[in-house]
Every structure is written in C-alpha cells, then in structure tokens.
Amino acid sequence: MGERIAVIGAGVIGLSIAHELAAAGCDVTVLADLAPLETTSAVAGAVWFPYAAERSAEVDAMLAVSLRRFVAIAERPEAGVDLREGIVVERAAAPDRSWTALLPAVPADAADLPVGTTGMRTSAPLATMSQYLPWLQAECEALGVRFEHRRVDDPDALAGAFDVAVVAAGARGGALLGDDATVVPIRGQVVRVENPGVTTFVIDDEDPAGLTYVLPRRDCLVLGGTHEAGATSLEPDPAIEAGILARCAALVPAVAGMPILSRAVGLRPGRARLRIEEVPGRALRVIAAYGHGGSGMTLSWGTAARVAAMLAAP
C-alpha cells in the first residue's frame, strides 16, 4: 500500500490506525485539532474491557486482536501498559460473562465484593494514558507518520492532497461526515487521586447509585464515573464528583480521603453499532472508523487491523 492517507483524529483509535497503516508502507498524516493528551482517550479509564459498545462475533474478533496486542505491549515498560489483576462486580441474577471467553477469570472471593453481589477475578491490560498516548505517538513518528495541528470539517476538502481519509474523530465522526446522526455523546467524568497502594482494579458497572470503578495507573488512581448519554458539558460537576468519591470509597475503602490530583471529563462516541466501513460518494476514498462507545482503548488495535485489511484489499 503506497497511498497517501490522512487519519482524522489523534485519540487512541486514530493513533492505532496510523501506526498500522504506516507499518504496512503507507504515507500517513494525522490531522487533528487536539493533541493526543487533549482527547477523550486521555480521560478514559483505559482498562481492556468491553463497555458500552456493540457486541457481535465481528467485534469479538477485534477484541481478541486488541487483547493480544496489549499483552505484547505490556512487555515494553516504557509503553505505560501493565497487566493488572482486577475484579468485575456482578449484580444481575444471570450475569453476562461472555468476556471470559477472551479473558480467563475465576470467581472472586465474597470478602472482596460488595454485600449481596458476585464477581469475577481476572487479569487485564490497563494503560496509564498519560504515558501510553505519547509513547504511541512516538512509535507512529518512528514509522514516518506526520502530525498536523489542523481541524478538518469536510473530508472531501482533502482530495488531491490525499488518496484516502480515515475518519477516526470519535463523537464528532458522524457530524464530520454529514451522513450519520446516530452518534450520541456519552459524558464520562473521572477524578484522579493519589494511590495509597491499591494494585487491583475494581469495576462495578451495575452499582444502582451509578457507574463505579477504581483503576490503578502508574501515576494515580482513576475513580469514576458517569454514563450520561446526550450530555455534552466538559466541565467537571462538583456534585457528580462527590458521588463518584463516595461510591469508590464504599467499593474500595482505602481510597477514602485521598488527595485529588486532577479531574476530567470526556465524551464517549456512543452508537448502536460500530461504523467501520467505506463511505461511498466522496471526493476521495473515505473510511469511517468511529462509534466505539466506552471501548475505544479496548477495540483500538482490532479497529486498526480491520482498517488496514480494508485498504489492503484490491
């Protein structure tokens, strides 16, 4: 593949796609008005786990590709990805454990779970995004990928300068293409606190008080979160933050009262189904690659492999 390719978006999806296409021999330029650490990807909890995204055989195959890749990346300490033990709390009478086909797990001890719940203990890749995103950008640059600080409002305007445009613009993807009004922003708010020595992640997606997770990164604990479909404010809400801190302290008592390092909000690109397909009728070849919901990191390398395969096909 020798095409001149523009990847629109510098989050984890855009960077992963740029990396794979450059590794395949393409001339790749990332066009983005936000640097990687300014994107929603920098806010993400960034543990490999399917959340708020399509589940299908095709997506399961992408999940497997990403998991294998992250396990390999975790062997490079400078990348900022670690294999962490963790607990997934279950509250449903018949919990969905389909993810265990990809990520082996065993029942968690009752003493480690909220009263009246079950859960599974597993080990999964968890990325310190403040380290992983710059590392991934540097890996792209080492393959010859160029980065331009540039806002793109219409992929057709890139015709002539590029042969292909890959739209990896997250929650903005549908509006950018102008043919998809189904993307719904899903607001996620997090608090980052000092880590008192917590090494195990805990996820309680079904807490009746709200989405709850404690994720130990190398530089902090990420406490979350929220799942606010249709909300677009990027300002942290103090009342929501208080709820997050209370829920996380109830889940993992060691985090109670820990100093707050920072707080952040991101807009996940919610969509009933992933959109990874060629978009006909454009001035150049356009590939859509968005709609990952809360599984951007989790599906990133699978998405990149799928886009690369599409462009390699005759």
TORKOL-4160 file (C-alpha; in steps of 0.2 Angstrom, whole numbers, padded with zeros to 4 digits, m for minus):
314
<pt num="1" X="0000" Y="0000" Z="0000"/>
<pt num="2" X="0008" Y="0016" Z="m0005"/>
<pt num="3" X="m0007" Y="0028" Z="m0004"/>
<pt num="4" X="m0006" Y="0045" Z="0004"/>
<pt num="5" X="m0018" Y="0043" Z="0019"/>
<pt num="6" X="m0025" Y="0056" Z="0031"/>
<pt num="7" X="m0031" Y="0050" Z="0048"/>
<pt num="8" X="m0043" Y="0062" Z="0055"/>
<pt num="9" X="m0041" Y="0061" Z="0074"/>
<pt num="10" X="m0027" Y="0059" Z="0086"/>
<pt num="11" X="m0035" Y="0049" Z="0100"/>
<pt num="12" X="m0031" Y="0031" Z="0103"/>
<pt num="13" X="m0041" Y="0025" Z="0088"/>
<pt num="14" X="m0033" Y="0037" Z="0076"/>
<pt num="15" X="m0015" Y="0034" Z="0083"/>
<pt num="16" X="m0018" Y="0015" Z="0082"/>
<pt num="17" X="m0024" Y="0016" Z="0064"/>
<pt num="18" X="m0010" Y="0027" Z="0059"/>
<pt num="19" X="0003" Y="0015" Z="0066"/>
<pt num="20" X="m0004" Y="0000" Z="0057"/>
<pt num="21" X="m0005" Y="0009" Z="0040"/>
<pt num="22" X="0012" Y="0016" Z="0042"/>
<pt num="23" X="0019" Y="m0001" Z="0046"/>
<pt num="24" X="0011" Y="m0008" Z="0030"/>
<pt num="25" X="0020" Y="0005" Z="0020"/>
<pt num="26" X="0008" Y="0019" Z="0018"/>
<pt num="27" X="0012" Y="0038" Z="0018"/>
<pt num="28" X="0002" Y="0043" Z="0033"/>
<pt num="29" X="m0003" Y="0060" Z="0041"/>
<pt num="30" X="m0013" Y="0063" Z="0056"/>
<pt num="31" X="m0024" Y="0078" Z="0055"/>
<pt num="32" X="m0031" Y="0084" Z="0072"/>
<pt num="33" X="m0036" Y="0100" Z="0081"/>
<pt num="34" X="m0032" Y="0091" Z="0098"/>
<pt num="35" X="m0016" Y="0083" Z="0103"/>
<pt num="36" X="m0017" Y="0065" Z="0110"/>
<pt num="37" X="m0017" Y="0071" Z="0128"/>
<pt num="38" X="m0031" Y="0083" Z="0125"/>
<pt num="39" X="m0043" Y="0070" Z="0118"/>
<pt num="40" X="m0056" Y="0059" Z="0126"/>
<pt num="41" X="m0044" Y="0045" Z="0126"/>
<pt num="42" X="m0033" Y="0054" Z="0139"/>
<pt num="43" X="m0049" Y="0054" Z="0150"/>
<pt num="44" X="m0053" Y="0035" Z="0148"/>
<pt num="45" X="m0051" Y="0023" Z="0162"/>
<pt num="46" X="m0041" Y="0013" Z="0149"/>
<pt num="47" X="m0043" Y="m0005" Z="0155"/>
<pt num="48" X="m0046" Y="m0018" Z="0142"/>
<pt num="49" X="m0064" Y="m0022" Z="0145"/>
<pt num="50" X="m0079" Y="m0022" Z="0133"/>
<pt num="51" X="m0090" Y="m0007" Z="0139"/>
<pt num="52" X="m0104" Y="0002" Z="0130"/>
<pt num="53" X="m0100" Y="m0004" Z="0113"/>
<pt num="54" X="m0108" Y="m0016" Z="0101"/>
<pt num="55" X="m0106" Y="m0035" Z="0105"/>
<pt num="56" X="m0105" Y="m0046" Z="0090"/>
<pt num="57" X="m0094" Y="m0060" Z="0083"/>
<pt num="58" X="m0085" Y="m0047" Z="0072"/>
<pt num="59" X="m0082" Y="m0036" Z="0087"/>
<pt num="60" X="m0077" Y="m0051" Z="0097"/>
<pt num="61" X="m0063" Y="m0054" Z="0084"/>
<pt num="62" X="m0057" Y="m0036" Z="0086"/>
<pt num="63" X="m0057" Y="m0038" Z="0105"/>
<pt num="64" X="m0046" Y="m0053" Z="0103"/>
<pt num="65" X="m0034" Y="m0044" Z="0092"/>
<pt num="66" X="m0033" Y="m0029" Z="0104"/>
<pt num="67" X="m0030" Y="m0040" Z="0119"/>
<pt num="68" X="m0016" Y="m0050" Z="0111"/>
<pt num="69" X="m0008" Y="m0033" Z="0106"/>
<pt num="70" X="m0009" Y="m0025" Z="0123"/>
<pt num="71" X="m0002" Y="m0041" Z="0131"/>
<pt num="72" X="0013" Y="m0039" Z="0120"/>
<pt num="73" X="0015" Y="m0021" Z="0123"/>
<pt num="74" X="0014" Y="m0024" Z="0141"/>
<pt num="75" X="0031" Y="m0032" Z="0139"/>
<pt num="76" X="0038" Y="m0015" Z="0135"/>
<pt num="77" X="0039" Y="m0005" Z="0151"/>
<pt num="78" X="0041" Y="0012" Z="0143"/>
<pt num="79" X="0024" Y="0010" Z="0134"/>
<pt num="80" X="0014" Y="0013" Z="0150"/>
<pt num="81" X="0003" Y="m0003" Z="0149"/>
<pt num="82" X="0003" Y="m0015" Z="0163"/>
<pt num="83" X="m0006" Y="m0032" Z="0166"/>
<pt num="84" X="m0016" Y="m0029" Z="0182"/>
<pt num="85" X="m0027" Y="m0041" Z="0192"/>
<pt num="86" X="m0044" Y="m0035" Z="0195"/>
<pt num="87" X="m0062" Y="m0039" Z="0200"/>
<pt num="88" X="m0078" Y="m0036" Z="0190"/>
<pt num="89" X="m0093" Y="m0035" Z="0201"/>
<pt num="90" X="m0109" Y="m0043" Z="0196"/>
<pt num="91" X="m0126" Y="m0038" Z="0202"/>
<pt num="92" X="m0138" Y="m0047" Z="0189"/>
<pt num="93" X="m0146" Y="m0064" Z="0193"/>
<pt num="94" X="m0138" Y="m0071" Z="0177"/>
<pt num="95" X="m0123" Y="m0060" Z="0174"/>
<pt num="96" X="m0115" Y="m0058" Z="0156"/>
<pt num="97" X="m0098" Y="m0067" Z="0157"/>
<pt num="98" X="m0096" Y="m0068" Z="0138"/>
<pt num="99" X="m0080" Y="m0058" Z="0140"/>
<pt num="100" X="m0072" Y="m0073" Z="0149"/>
<pt num="101" X="m0070" Y="m0082" Z="0133"/>
<pt num="102" X="m0057" Y="m0070" Z="0129"/>
<pt num="103" X="m0050" Y="m0065" Z="0146"/>
<pt num="104" X="m0049" Y="m0080" Z="0158"/>
<pt num="105" X="m0057" Y="m0077" Z="0175"/>
<pt num="106" X="m0062" Y="m0086" Z="0191"/>
<pt num="107" X="m0075" Y="m0082" Z="0204"/>
<pt num="108" X="m0070" Y="m0068" Z="0216"/>
<pt num="109" X="m0070" Y="m0071" Z="0235"/>
<pt num="110" X="m0085" Y="m0064" Z="0244"/>
<pt num="111" X="m0074" Y="m0054" Z="0256"/>
<pt num="112" X="m0068" Y="m0044" Z="0241"/>
<pt num="113" X="m0085" Y="m0040" Z="0234"/>
<pt num="114" X="m0100" Y="m0028" Z="0240"/>
<pt num="115" X="m0113" Y="m0037" Z="0250"/>
<pt num="116" X="m0125" Y="m0047" Z="0240"/>
<pt num="117" X="m0115" Y="m0047" Z="0224"/>
<pt num="118" X="m0105" Y="m0060" Z="0214"/>
<pt num="119" X="m0090" Y="m0056" Z="0204"/>
<pt num="120" X="m0075" Y="m0062" Z="0193"/>
<pt num="121" X="m0057" Y="m0060" Z="0196"/>
<pt num="122" X="m0046" Y="m0058" Z="0181"/>
<pt num="123" X="m0030" Y="m0050" Z="0174"/>
<pt num="124" X="m0031" Y="m0037" Z="0160"/>
<pt num="125" X="m0021" Y="m0024" Z="0152"/>
<pt num="126" X="m0023" Y="m0007" Z="0159"/>
<pt num="127" X="m0014" Y="0009" Z="0151"/>
<pt num="128" X="m0008" Y="0024" Z="0160"/>
<pt num="129" X="m0014" Y="0035" Z="0146"/>
<pt num="130" X="m0003" Y="0050" Z="0151"/>
<pt num="131" X="0012" Y="0038" Z="0146"/>
<pt num="132" X="0004" Y="0027" Z="0133"/>
<pt num="133" X="m0003" Y="0040" Z="0121"/>
<pt num="134" X="0014" Y="0050" Z="0120"/>
<pt num="135" X="0023" Y="0033" Z="0118"/>
<pt num="136" X="0011" Y="0028" Z="0104"/>
<pt num="137" X="0013" Y="0044" Z="0095"/>
<pt num="138" X="0032" Y="0042" Z="0096"/>
<pt num="139" X="0030" Y="0025" Z="0089"/>
<pt num="140" X="0020" Y="0032" Z="0074"/>
<pt num="141" X="0033" Y="0045" Z="0071"/>
<pt num="142" X="0047" Y="0032" Z="0071"/>
<pt num="143" X="0037" Y="0024" Z="0056"/>
<pt num="144" X="0036" Y="0041" Z="0047"/>
<pt num="145" X="0019" Y="0047" Z="0052"/>
<pt num="146" X="0017" Y="0066" Z="0051"/>
<pt num="147" X="0006" Y="0076" Z="0063"/>
<pt num="148" X="m0003" Y="0092" Z="0058"/>
<pt num="149" X="m0012" Y="0103" Z="0070"/>
<pt num="150" X="m0027" Y="0106" Z="0059"/>
<pt num="151" X="m0046" Y="0105" Z="0061"/>
<pt num="152" X="m0055" Y="0096" Z="0047"/>
<pt num="153" X="m0073" Y="0099" Z="0044"/>
<pt num="154" X="m0076" Y="0090" Z="0027"/>
<pt num="155" X="m0065" Y="0075" Z="0022"/>
<pt num="156" X="m0069" Y="0080" Z="0003"/>
<pt num="157" X="m0058" Y="0095" Z="0005"/>
<pt num="158" X="m0043" Y="0083" Z="0007"/>
<pt num="159" X="m0045" Y="0077" Z="m0011"/>
<pt num="160" X="m0029" Y="0080" Z="m0021"/>
<pt num="161" X="m0018" Y="0081" Z="m0006"/>
<pt num="162" X="m0023" Y="0063" Z="0000"/>
<pt num="163" X="m0029" Y="0047" Z="m0008"/>
<pt num="164" X="m0038" Y="0041" Z="0007"/>
<pt num="165" X="m0046" Y="0049" Z="0023"/>
<pt num="166" X="m0049" Y="0039" Z="0038"/>
<pt num="167" X="m0062" Y="0047" Z="0050"/>
<pt num="168" X="m0057" Y="0042" Z="0067"/>
<pt num="169" X="m0064" Y="0058" Z="0076"/>
<pt num="170" X="m0074" Y="0049" Z="0090"/>
<pt num="171" X="m0090" Y="0058" Z="0095"/>
<pt num="172" X="m0088" Y="0070" Z="0080"/>
<pt num="173" X="m0086" Y="0057" Z="0067"/>
<pt num="174" X="m0105" Y="0057" Z="0061"/>
<pt num="175" X="m0106" Y="0076" Z="0060"/>
<pt num="176" X="m0090" Y="0077" Z="0051"/>
<pt num="177" X="m0096" Y="0065" Z="0038"/>
<pt num="178" X="m0113" Y="0073" Z="0037"/>
<pt num="179" X="m0122" Y="0057" Z="0034"/>
<pt num="180" X="m0124" Y="0050" Z="0052"/>
<pt num="181" X="m0135" Y="0057" Z="0065"/>
<pt num="182" X="m0135" Y="0042" Z="0076"/>
<pt num="183" X="m0119" Y="0046" Z="0086"/>
<pt num="184" X="m0124" Y="0051" Z="0104"/>
<pt num="185" X="m0110" Y="0058" Z="0115"/>
<pt num="186" X="m0109" Y="0049" Z="0132"/>
<pt num="187" X="m0102" Y="0060" Z="0145"/>
<pt num="188" X="m0089" Y="0052" Z="0157"/>
<pt num="189" X="m0082" Y="0061" Z="0172"/>
<pt num="190" X="m0067" Y="0055" Z="0182"/>
<pt num="191" X="m0057" Y="0060" Z="0197"/>
<pt num="192" X="m0038" Y="0056" Z="0199"/>
<pt num="193" X="m0032" Y="0054" Z="0216"/>
<pt num="194" X="m0016" Y="0049" Z="0225"/>
<pt num="195" X="m0014" Y="0030" Z="0226"/>
<pt num="196" X="m0012" Y="0024" Z="0244"/>
<pt num="197" X="m0005" Y="0007" Z="0237"/>
<pt num="198" X="m0020" Y="0000" Z="0228"/>
<pt num="199" X="m0014" Y="m0013" Z="0215"/>
<pt num="200" X="m0031" Y="m0021" Z="0210"/>
<pt num="201" X="m0044" Y="m0013" Z="0199"/>
<pt num="202" X="m0062" Y="m0015" Z="0203"/>
<pt num="203" X="m0076" Y="m0012" Z="0191"/>
<pt num="204" X="m0095" Y="m0011" Z="0196"/>
<pt num="205" X="m0104" Y="m0006" Z="0181"/>
<pt num="206" X="m0121" Y="m0011" Z="0189"/>
<pt num="207" X="m0120" Y="m0001" Z="0205"/>
<pt num="208" X="m0138" Y="0006" Z="0207"/>
<pt num="209" X="m0130" Y="0023" Z="0213"/>
<pt num="210" X="m0120" Y="0024" Z="0197"/>
<pt num="211" X="m0106" Y="0018" Z="0187"/>
<pt num="212" X="m0091" Y="0014" Z="0198"/>
<pt num="213" X="m0073" Y="0010" Z="0195"/>
<pt num="214" X="m0056" Y="0011" Z="0204"/>
<pt num="215" X="m0042" Y="0009" Z="0191"/>
<pt num="216" X="m0023" Y="0010" Z="0197"/>
<pt num="217" X="m0012" Y="0018" Z="0185"/>
<pt num="218" X="0006" Y="0021" Z="0187"/>
<pt num="219" X="0004" Y="0039" Z="0191"/>
<pt num="220" X="m0013" Y="0039" Z="0201"/>
<pt num="221" X="m0029" Y="0031" Z="0204"/>
<pt num="222" X="m0043" Y="0034" Z="0192"/>
<pt num="223" X="m0060" Y="0035" Z="0200"/>
<pt num="224" X="m0076" Y="0035" Z="0190"/>
<pt num="225" X="m0088" Y="0038" Z="0184"/>
<pt num="226" X="m0103" Y="0043" Z="0174"/>
<pt num="227" X="m0113" Y="0037" Z="0159"/>
<pt num="228" X="m0123" Y="0052" Z="0153"/>
<pt num="229" X="m0130" Y="0049" Z="0136"/>
<pt num="230" X="m0133" Y="0066" Z="0127"/>
<pt num="231" X="m0124" Y="0077" Z="0140"/>
<pt num="232" X="m0110" Y="0087" Z="0132"/>
<pt num="233" X="m0103" Y="0098" Z="0146"/>
<pt num="234" X="m0084" Y="0096" Z="0148"/>
<pt num="235" X="m0084" Y="0105" Z="0165"/>
<pt num="236" X="m0082" Y="0093" Z="0180"/>
<pt num="237" X="m0098" Y="0094" Z="0191"/>
<pt num="238" X="m0094" Y="0095" Z="0209"/>
<pt num="239" X="m0110" Y="0086" Z="0214"/>
<pt num="240" X="m0106" Y="0072" Z="0202"/>
<pt num="241" X="m0088" Y="0071" Z="0209"/>
<pt num="242" X="m0094" Y="0070" Z="0227"/>
<pt num="243" X="m0105" Y="0055" Z="0221"/>
<pt num="244" X="m0090" Y="0047" Z="0212"/>
<pt num="245" X="m0079" Y="0049" Z="0228"/>
<pt num="246" X="m0092" Y="0041" Z="0239"/>
<pt num="247" X="m0096" Y="0026" Z="0228"/>
<pt num="248" X="m0077" Y="0022" Z="0226"/>
<pt num="249" X="m0074" Y="0024" Z="0244"/>
<pt num="250" X="m0088" Y="0012" Z="0248"/>
<pt num="251" X="m0081" Y="0000" Z="0235"/>
<pt num="252" X="m0063" Y="0002" Z="0240"/>
<pt num="253" X="m0061" Y="0009" Z="0257"/>
<pt num="254" X="m0043" Y="0013" Z="0255"/>
<pt num="255" X="m0047" Y="0027" Z="0243"/>
<pt num="256" X="m0057" Y="0037" Z="0255"/>
<pt num="257" X="m0050" Y="0055" Z="0258"/>
<pt num="258" X="m0035" Y="0053" Z="0246"/>
<pt num="259" X="m0029" Y="0069" Z="0239"/>
<pt num="260" X="m0036" Y="0074" Z="0222"/>
<pt num="261" X="m0023" Y="0076" Z="0209"/>
<pt num="262" X="m0034" Y="0081" Z="0194"/>
<pt num="263" X="m0052" Y="0079" Z="0187"/>
<pt num="264" X="m0058" Y="0077" Z="0169"/>
<pt num="265" X="m0072" Y="0074" Z="0158"/>
<pt num="266" X="m0073" Y="0066" Z="0141"/>
<pt num="267" X="m0087" Y="0062" Z="0128"/>
<pt num="268" X="m0088" Y="0044" Z="0123"/>
<pt num="269" X="m0094" Y="0041" Z="0105"/>
<pt num="270" X="m0110" Y="0031" Z="0108"/>
<pt num="271" X="m0118" Y="0022" Z="0093"/>
<pt num="272" X="m0128" Y="0006" Z="0092"/>
<pt num="273" X="m0115" Y="m0002" Z="0080"/>
<pt num="274" X="m0098" Y="0002" Z="0076"/>
<pt num="275" X="m0095" Y="0011" Z="0060"/>
<pt num="276" X="m0080" Y="0004" Z="0051"/>
<pt num="277" X="m0084" Y="0005" Z="0033"/>
<pt num="278" X="m0080" Y="0013" Z="0017"/>
<pt num="279" X="m0091" Y="0029" Z="0014"/>
<pt num="280" X="m0097" Y="0030" Z="m0005"/>
<pt num="281" X="m0099" Y="0045" Z="m0015"/>
<pt num="282" X="m0085" Y="0056" Z="m0008"/>
<pt num="283" X="m0071" Y="0066" Z="m0017"/>
<pt num="284" X="m0058" Y="0053" Z="m0011"/>
<pt num="285" X="m0059" Y="0036" Z="m0003"/>
<pt num="286" X="m0066" Y="0038" Z="0014"/>
<pt num="287" X="m0066" Y="0025" Z="0028"/>
<pt num="288" X="m0077" Y="0028" Z="0044"/>
<pt num="289" X="m0069" Y="0022" Z="0060"/>
<pt num="290" X="m0080" Y="0028" Z="0075"/>
<pt num="291" X="m0094" Y="0023" Z="0087"/>
<pt num="292" X="m0083" Y="0014" Z="0100"/>
<pt num="293" X="m0093" Y="0019" Z="0115"/>
<pt num="294" X="m0083" Y="0016" Z="0130"/>
<pt num="295" X="m0072" Y="0003" Z="0122"/>
<pt num="296" X="m0060" Y="0014" Z="0112"/>
<pt num="297" X="m0044" Y="0008" Z="0120"/>
<pt num="298" X="m0051" Y="m0010" Z="0121"/>
<pt num="299" X="m0055" Y="m0010" Z="0102"/>
<pt num="300" X="m0041" Y="0001" Z="0096"/>
<pt num="301" X="m0029" Y="m0012" Z="0089"/>
<pt num="302" X="m0043" Y="m0023" Z="0082"/>
<pt num="303" X="m0050" Y="m0007" Z="0073"/>
<pt num="304" X="m0033" Y="m0003" Z="0066"/>
<pt num="305" X="m0031" Y="m0021" Z="0059"/>
<pt num="306" X="m0048" Y="m0020" Z="0052"/>
<pt num="307" X="m0045" Y="m0003" Z="0043"/>
<pt num="308" X="m0028" Y="m0009" Z="0037"/>
<pt num="309" X="m0036" Y="m0025" Z="0030"/>
<pt num="310" X="m0049" Y="m0015" Z="0021"/>
<pt num="311" X="m0036" Y="m0004" Z="0012"/>
<pt num="312" X="m0025" Y="m0019" Z="0008"/>
<pt num="313" X="m0040" Y="m0027" Z="m0001"/>
<pt num="314" X="m0040" Y="m0025" Z="m0020"/>
